[in-house]
Amino acid sequence: LQSYHGVQLRLASSTLFDNGTMALNQMTRELRMAGYPSAKLFASSAVASSPGIVATPFVTVSAYDVVFEADANQDGTVEQIEYVLAPGSQDLYRKSTLKNPNGTLRSSTVTTLLLNNVQNQIRGTPLFAWNINSSDTHSFPLNVQAVYINLLLQSSGNESGSAARVTLTATCPRMNF
């Protein structure tokens, strides 16, 4: 019986790790693209007539919410992407909103990356942290140089009541596009 419970706990840990790693990899990949494409890649006349072709690196950054713009799919369309752990929630969401060439935003699509597993708010641990480039003349959050992700996950427990726990971390430096 004990070995059965041990197998169940290892299985829960493995599933939790796999789901967490998938979410962390997606967030890391997209956060590294924050601010791409920048105005440096276009003629100033193109940017003036179509401000939506340029991505704003970071729109907001807080302990449980980060919003940035990027051409994450590399399809020529900038989207505003938000990763958020809503207040009191254990669910991690990704909100994606395409940006029109004129700079306005279209309707959003919300997907759940992790359901009932994120423990950051319960434990009082920020999901996101950041550092700024002190030599950058832009104000916060445009001067954010890197975002750090600290994802605390816990399964709801198995038949024996044991819950699997996993901590995943990543550093997402902003590329200089």
Secondary structure, DSSP 8 states (H G I E B T S, - for coil): -HHHHHHHHHHHHHHHHHHHHHHHHHHHHHHTTTT-S-GGGS-HHHHHH-GGGS--SEEEEETTEEEEEE-TT-SS--EEEEEEE-TT---EEEEEEEE-TTS-EEEEEEEEEESS-B-HHHHT--SEEEEE-TT--S-TTTTEEEEEEEEEEE----TTS---EEEEEEEEE----
